[in-house]
Amino acid sequence: MNKSLLAVTEPPIESQTQHLMPITQRPDVVFTKGKGHYLFDASGTAYLDMMQGWAVNTLGHSPNLLKHALLNQAEQLINPGPAFYNKPMIELSNTLCSASVFDHVFFANSGAEANEGAIKLARKWGQLNKQGAFEIITFDNSFHGRTLATMSATGKTSFAPLFEPKISGFEKVPFNDPQALNNAISSNTTAIMLELVQGEAGVIPAEYDFVKQLETLCKQHNLLLIVDEVQTGVGRTGKLFAYQHYGISPDILTLGKGLGGGVPISALLAKQAVSCFAPGDQGGTFNGNPLMCASALAVLEALETENILSNVNEMSELLQTEFFELSQKYGLGQIRGQGLLLAIDTGAYDAHQIAATAFRKQLLINAPRSNCIRLMPALNIGPEEIYKTISVLDDCLSELS
Ligand SMILES: *Cc1c(COP(=O)(O)O)cnc(C)c1O
């Protein structure tokens, strides 16, 4: 009843949205509320959200903890400016460094901006330590962001013709291919940058041996190892950082997405030995603002106090078991990923069609490629939401069969 009322009072969606640049195709729904694992549209219809703002809402929609952190901080101090210290900035830098192998942090606002900082840091380090070496090796199908430099670093073929000329100095090599990597290293190389699980490529994990060889190559050739953990960081893979699964010790790491639990904050972390920015080299108006830093602190604290990492691992197993049964039933393909960054190949089914069908059944899932479905739910998800997801997917597949 609500819905039909709305239909007569609200102007059509196209006329409401005509002033927004059409940078992506959005469904004809306006979301007005979020709570936990659910999003609600203006008519009150609930959608089970297995995307959570693109792996961003670490604790689900509007968790009390985050609301309180934002409210408390907003009452104290929103923005003293980037040229002054503030308490949450200091505390967050200490928390991140004591939980990792890094010594210094630069806060930014988006994953791309953190990666842009990593690229600048690697170039400066090359200038100081490697006779001006500036090239960074990145990987086919990788994704590092949408600024001009991070698009240039990205290995998505669809980016290749866009916004030419790109920023030069990125060598792309096939992923998980140590020989190709070895061949690409030259005296111009300053760093290797990779995602430990390529998220946008369809959830492709870096192989253990490959990562070990990559680290060895970095040591042999005196190259920086940069891990882009914008998607995999902050508990997403079942450890606080994905590099911890590999037993490696990167020089530089970037975080974004899940760090703020829904609000825009990212981070560039570096070991002391490579942290060579001098005053004036790097900055940004909103960087390290207390409001966002307080949110990230609340998220990191919750990961510990609410035992989130063990939940990620348990729910990951459950989801994989359930995926496996679906795969058997419908002749789907491989299940990939780690923790709560999981994908399943959809075999003969069109993944975009599955996602669109799921949307009509109020389930939000993502198809990063036409042959795979990706799930990136909140890290505090429970069995109930997983069974519901699988049951809706089952309905979708039987409908499309
Ligand atoms: C999303 C993503 C980025 C870009 O982050 P933005 O916040 O969209 O700029 C960079 N790297 C990886 C691995 C990502 O998943």
The ligand as an SDF file (V2000), in Angstrom:
LIG
                    3D

 15 15  0  0  0  0  0  0  0  0999 V2000
   38.2850   -0.2080   -4.4950 C   0  0  0  0  0  0  0  0  0  0  0  0
   39.7260   -0.3890   -4.7050 C   0  0  0  0  0  0  0  0  0  0  0  0
   40.5800    0.7090   -4.9430 C   0  0  0  0  0  0  0  0  0  0  0  0
   40.0720    2.1130   -5.1110 C   0  0  0  0  0  0  0  0  0  0  0  0
   39.4910    2.6140   -3.9630 O   0  0  0  0  0  0  0  0  0  0  0  0
   38.5770    3.9350   -4.0510 P   0  0  0  0  0  0  0  0  0  0  0  0
   38.2090    4.2170   -2.6250 O   0  0  0  0  0  0  0  0  0  0  0  0
   37.4070    3.5730   -4.9100 O   0  0  0  0  0  0  0  0  0  0  0  0
   39.3960    4.9970   -4.6520 O   0  0  0  0  0  0  0  0  0  0  0  0
   41.9250    0.4640   -5.0560 C   0  0  0  0  0  0  0  0  0  0  0  0
   42.4300   -0.7680   -4.9480 N   0  0  0  0  0  0  0  0  0  0  0  0
   41.6480   -1.8410   -4.7160 C   0  0  0  0  0  0  0  0  0  0  0  0
   42.2630   -3.1870   -4.5730 C   0  0  0  0  0  0  0  0  0  0  0  0
   40.2710   -1.6920   -4.6010 C   0  0  0  0  0  0  0  0  0  0  0  0
   39.4790   -2.7600   -4.4060 O   0  0  0  0  0  0  0  0  0  0  0  0
  1  2  1  0
  2  3  1  0
  2 14  2  0
  3  4  1  0
  3 10  2  0
  4  5  1  0
  5  6  1  0
  6  7  2  0
  6  8  1  0
  6  9  1  0
 10 11  1  0
 11 12  2  0
 12 13  1  0
 12 14  1  0
 14 15  1  0
M  END
$$$$
